[in-house]
Amino acid sequence: MGGKKGLKGARFIAETLQGYGVTHVFYMEAMLRMAAVEMEALGIERVIAHSEKAAAYMADGYARISGKPGICMAQSVGAANLAAGLQDPWLGISPVIALTGQKTPLYRDRNAYQEIPHRDFFSTVTKFNVEVNLPQQLPFMLRQAFREATSGVPRPVHIDLPDFKGRVIESALIDSDPVVEEIYCSYPAFRPKAPADAIARAGDAIARSKRPVIVAGGGARISGAGGRILHLARKAQIPVVTTTGGKGTISETDSLWGGIVGIYSMKPANQIVHHADLVIYIGSNTGDQSTFDWQVPQPGVNVIQIDLDPAELGRNYPNTIGLPGDAAAVCGQLVDAVSEIRRPEWPEKAAGFLAMWDKEYENLLTSSEVPIRPERICRELEKKLPENAVLVADTGYSAIWTATMMRLKPTQSYLRAAGSLGWALPAALGAKCGAPDRPVVCFCGDGGFYYHISELETARRCRINTVTVVNNNNALSQGVDDIESVYAGKSGTPNSLYRFEPVNISRVAEGFGCIGIRVEHPEEIAPALVKALAADGPVVVEIMTDISARTPAPWKP
């Protein structure tokens, strides 16, 4: 891209994004309008959302499935909303680059219309948070944004541009060529290995253990470590469980797979980890969600932990052999360091836990009850999900149902909200933009669906053909039991805190110009999914379910 000094800022931004392989930008009007014109000329799709949070979630879904940074933008008054949307990519370890506008220095601290300082909004949800006040800063800061987002632990970054819609930078001449550093076009940008002495100690601990288990987290999935994890597991006869974020890291039909661990979990996975004498965390933190409040495993157990961030090693389990580095690279080192180990009794015991779980839930997975059981939805969706599909699940019950009741293949991908209800619908749209040749299925409840229902218009307008499965029980059912318990013995209307008025969501989808399908009986699920997956347009499959259905309670010792 040499010989282009003197480019207008708008063109500079567009060429830089194109150079880094960006195909879509997600935003709320009216940010960087001039740059948007240049992006169109270069073939970059501009996706205007209906809220700043939705734009951030779209960029997040795009980043998680494409392996490239996702771009989102908002003008000054929308900056707070955009920052709120960055919580999920921060928690989900996703490289999102947020661009906002703010009033120029002459306007600041003078009660300028719609203006309050932005930087603090972004400080807790970004790893790089800067202001560009002069055009000369743009080349460095924009390039650094990609470097920060994709290197180390990938996470969101933020650049604030002068003028509420960024016009100062767009209009300025940039006396520098756009520079693209190819290594930062995708993540992980680097794959560091662990020190040899730490690998030796870890290999020795694996050889000496009688009941080791691997816990694969979201970092393992991001790193693409599944193949090496499975190689290590087979070589040393180690059962593998995953966190919800790590779901799909290895085939869930493999004989060594033991389920989903933690709070959003399956009983056999927690049992396996509880009985283990060595827990090998690969790309997983050891927070409350993945350990069921540090009860699975219990304190004192021997741990090996692989993480890109050395500060995570031993954070909650002091008796840890820490292996700083990329999950796939370090797993490769462990494969080389470990000899063939035969301990058939332990994998057989782990498989026994899983077999008991399967037997316990088979009746619900095949249930003919009306209203429909969510387990039956999961079984039918598992059978109809294409080999290369991307399944995007909301938080809460949606994550638990899909994580525990569905078995995925390595050719399928699973993305779940890191905590934000309503994330799944816009994230699925972003994922489809990032993987246009793959079927994308969103799974959410009616409560989560209502957050960003307006993005059905975005899907239709931008021809983003996803399938959204709505588990509709006319309620926020995850809180029902607790709400009823706090009302126990008191007068009042507990259902006013969780019940919704009945709404025909499939007809609402049709009103947005999408295809709506309503399912009221279990035998209708499979034909509806077949029709939805074959459709040429965005589809909403509304499935009427039982409000009394509860996800599996997490097991603890």
PyMOL commands that set and color helices and strands:
alter all, ss='L'
color gray80, all
select helices_A, chain A and resi 9-19+33-41+52-66+76-85+87-91+105-107+119-123+135-150+167-171+182-184+196-208+218-223+226-236+267-275+288-291+310-312+327-337+345-365+374-384+397-405+424-434+446-451+455-461+477-486+494-497+505-511+522-534
alter helices_A, ss='H'
color red, helices_A
select strands_A, chain A and resi 7-8+24-27+45-48+70-74+96-102+128-131+157-162+173-174+212-216+240-242+257-260+278-282+302-307+320-324+390-393+413-416+440-445+467-472+515-519+539-544
alter strands_A, ss='S'
color yellow, strands_A
deselect
rebuild
show_as cartoon
